[in-house]
Amino acid sequence: MKLNHYRRVVPVLTLFIILFLVCSSTALAAKDNSHRAGQISAMTQNLYVGAEILGIAVAPGLCELMGAADVAVQQVLANDFSQRADALAALIAAEQPDVVGLQEVFQVILTDLGGTPFFFDDYLAQLMNALNDHGVVYYDAATRWSTAITVPADSNGDCDPQSPSLAAADYAGTIVDRDVILCRSDVDCGSAASAIFQFNAGANTPAGPILIERGWVSVVASVNGRAYRVLNTHLEVDSNPSFRVG
């Protein structure tokens, strides 16, 4: 797992941006300022749900969608985020950055047809526990939530493409996406803000519309007398012409 680590203030990054809220100069930012007070360090990581969900969104029929949903769920379960959480926590503990920007911080919920959950996984909770196990303490300074996405899944393949029906579903899978900024316990982070983008990727599927909401989250982090606006965002790749609703 590769963790992106930024020890100096940088002008613009796709997923993680840190801006001075105090007087600074271009020359100063370009030099090695590790000896100066107020130096901020940051890491950023996309946690990834553990499966490709685009196949669900572009499935041509209901049976194909429910089959793709089950395949994705099995991939997520096999992926076992707990192992990735421990590896990521070890990297963070080794560097102990002031702030950490996280994208695709998922909750995964599986429910039976009566709506009763039989599986729940929270990537943020697992990472926070892993950080504690590695002896470092961070707190959730800001979180942006996306609307939950729920799709039916067919685990035994009995959906008939000639007569597709939701009655062939065996369970439902739900994912909830988040963008999160963590701050080390001794770093003061406040003025949290967040928003969902006006335009988002989505698709009209045989089981109903799916919208992948993206957005941004930010905090003001104070490090040794200097304040920084930290911005964490996640953009969607324009990879499929049929995946452009919203």
C-alpha positions in Angstrom: 0.0 0.0 0.0 1.5 3.3 -1.0 0.7 6.3 1.2 1.3 9.7 -0.2 3.3 11.8 2.2 3.7 15.6 2.0 6.0 17.3 4.5 6.1 20.8 3.0 3.3 23.1 2.0 2.3 22.5 -1.6 0.3 24.8 -3.8 -2.2 22.4 -5.4 -2.9 18.7 -5.2 -5.7 16.7 -6.8 -6.8 14.9 -3.6 -5.2 16.9 -0.8 -4.5 20.6 -0.6 -2.9 22.7 2.2 -3.1 26.5 2.1 -1.4 29.0 4.3 -3.7 31.2 6.2 -0.8 33.3 7.4 1.7 35.5 5.6 4.1 33.5 3.5 6.1 33.8 0.3 6.7 31.6 -2.8 10.4 31.5 -2.1 9.8 30.4 1.5 7.5 27.6 0.4 10.0 26.4 -2.1 12.9 25.9 0.4 13.5 23.3 3.0 11.9 24.9 6.0 11.9 21.9 8.4 13.8 24.0 10.9 11.1 26.7 11.0 8.2 26.8 13.5 4.9 25.9 12.0 6.0 23.3 9.5 3.0 21.1 8.7 3.2 17.5 7.5 0.4 15.6 5.8 -0.5 12.2 4.3 -3.3 11.2 2.0 -4.8 7.8 1.1 -7.7 6.5 -0.9 -9.0 3.5 1.2 -10.9 2.0 -1.8 -14.1 -0.1 -1.3 -12.3 -3.3 -2.4 -14.2 -4.0 -5.6 -15.1 -2.5 -9.0 -18.6 -1.2 -8.8 -18.8 0.3 -12.3 -20.1 -3.0 -13.6 -23.1 -2.7 -11.4 -23.9 0.8 -12.7 -23.6 -0.1 -16.4 -25.3 -3.5 -16.2 -27.6 -4.0 -19.2 -30.3 -5.8 -17.4 -31.6 -6.6 -13.9 -30.2 -10.1 -13.7 -26.7 -8.8 -14.8 -26.9 -6.1 -12.2 -27.8 -8.4 -9.4 -25.1 -10.8 -10.4 -22.5 -8.0 -10.7 -23.6 -6.8 -7.2 -22.9 -10.3 -5.7 -19.5 -10.5 -7.4 -18.6 -7.1 -6.0 -19.7 -8.1 -2.5 -17.6 -11.2 -2.6 -14.6 -9.2 -3.7 -15.1 -6.7 -0.8 -15.3 -9.6 1.7 -12.2 -11.3 0.3 -10.3 -8.0 0.3 -10.5 -7.9 4.1 -10.0 -4.2 5.0 -8.8 -5.1 8.5 -5.4 -6.2 7.0 -5.1 -3.0 4.9 -6.1 -0.9 7.9 -3.3 -2.4 10.0 -0.7 -1.7 7.2 -1.9 1.8 6.7 -1.9 2.5 10.5 1.7 1.3 10.6 2.7 3.7 7.9 1.0 6.6 9.6 2.5 5.7 13.0 6.0 5.6 11.4 5.7 9.2 10.2 3.0 10.7 12.5 1.9 13.5 10.2 -0.1 16.4 11.6 -3.1 15.7 9.3 -4.3 12.8 7.2 -6.7 13.1 4.3 -8.7 10.0 3.5 -11.0 9.3 0.5 -13.4 6.4 -0.1 -13.8 5.8 3.7 -16.6 3.3 3.3 -19.2 1.7 5.4 -20.4 -1.6 3.9 -23.8 -3.1 5.1 -25.4 -6.3 3.9 -29.1 -6.9 4.7 -31.5 -9.7 4.2 -34.7 -9.2 2.2 -36.5 -8.2 5.4 -34.0 -5.3 5.9 -32.1 -6.9 8.8 -28.3 -6.3 8.6 -26.2 -9.5 8.8 -22.8 -7.8 8.0 -21.5 -4.3 8.8 -18.0 -3.0 8.2 -16.8 0.6 9.0 -13.4 1.4 7.4 -12.9 4.5 9.6 -13.6 2.6 12.8 -11.2 -0.1 11.8 -8.4 2.4 10.9 -8.9 4.3 14.2 -8.6 1.1 16.2 -5.5 0.1 14.2 -3.9 3.5 14.9 -4.5 3.0 18.6 -3.0 -0.5 18.4 0.1 1.1 16.9 0.3 3.6 19.7 -0.7 6.8 17.9 -3.9 8.8 18.5 -5.7 10.7 15.8 -9.2 12.1 15.8 -11.9 12.7 13.2 -11.7 16.4 12.6 -14.1 16.6 9.6 -16.2 14.1 7.6 -18.3 14.5 4.5 -21.0 11.8 3.9 -22.4 10.7 0.6 -25.9 9.3 0.2 -26.0 5.6 0.7 -26.1 3.4 -2.5 -28.2 0.2 -2.1 -28.5 -2.6 -4.8 -30.1 -6.0 -4.8 -27.8 -9.0 -5.2 -28.3 -12.5 -6.6 -26.0 -15.0 -4.9 -27.3 -18.3 -6.4 -27.7 -17.1 -10.0 -31.4 -18.1 -10.3 -32.5 -14.8 -12.0 -34.0 -15.5 -15.4 -32.9 -13.0 -18.0 -36.0 -13.7 -20.0 -38.2 -12.8 -17.1 -36.0 -10.7 -14.7 -37.5 -10.0 -11.3 -36.4 -8.5 -8.0 -37.8 -11.7 -6.5 -34.6 -13.4 -7.5 -32.6 -11.2 -5.2 -31.1 -13.0 -2.1 -29.9 -9.9 -0.2 -29.1 -6.2 -0.6 -25.7 -4.5 -0.5 -25.3 -0.9 0.7 -22.2 1.3 0.6 -21.8 4.7 2.2 -18.8 6.8 1.0 -17.0 9.4 3.1 -14.1 11.9 2.8 -12.3 12.3 6.2 -9.6 14.5 7.6 -7.8 13.1 10.7 -5.7 15.2 13.0 -3.1 14.0 15.4 -4.2 14.3 19.0 -1.9 17.3 19.8 -2.9 19.3 16.7 -5.8 21.7 17.0 -8.1 21.4 14.0 -11.3 23.4 13.7 -13.6 25.4 11.4 -14.7 22.2 9.7 -16.5 22.6 6.4 -17.8 20.3 3.6 -19.9 20.1 0.5 -21.1 17.7 -2.2 -20.2 18.8 -5.8 -23.1 20.1 -8.0 -22.3 17.6 -10.8 -21.7 13.9 -10.0 -21.4 10.7 -11.9 -24.3 8.3 -12.0 -26.4 6.0 -14.1 -30.0 4.9 -14.6 -29.9 1.2 -13.9 -32.5 -1.6 -14.2 -32.8 -1.4 -10.4 -33.1 2.4 -10.3 -30.8 5.4 -10.4 -27.3 5.2 -8.9 -25.5 8.4 -8.1 -21.9 8.5 -7.0 -21.6 11.7 -4.9 -18.2 13.3 -4.6 -17.3 16.4 -2.7 -14.7 18.0 -0.4 -14.0 18.5 3.3 -11.7 20.9 5.0 -10.4 22.1 8.4 -8.1 24.8 9.7 -5.1 23.2 11.4 -3.0 25.1 13.8 0.7 24.0 14.0 3.1 25.9 16.3 1.4 29.2 15.9 0.6 29.0 12.2 -2.8 28.2 10.7 -3.4 26.2 7.5 -6.5 25.5 5.6 -6.4 21.8 4.8 -8.7 20.6 1.9 -9.4 17.0 1.1 -11.3 16.1 -2.1 -12.1 13.2 -4.4 -12.9 13.6 -8.1 -14.6 10.9 -10.3 -12.8 9.7 -13.4 -14.8 10.2 -16.6 -14.3 6.6 -17.8 -17.7 5.7 -19.2 -20.0 7.9 -21.4 -23.1 6.2 -19.9 -22.0 7.0 -16.3 -22.7 10.8 -16.5 -26.0 11.4 -14.7 -26.4 14.2 -12.1 
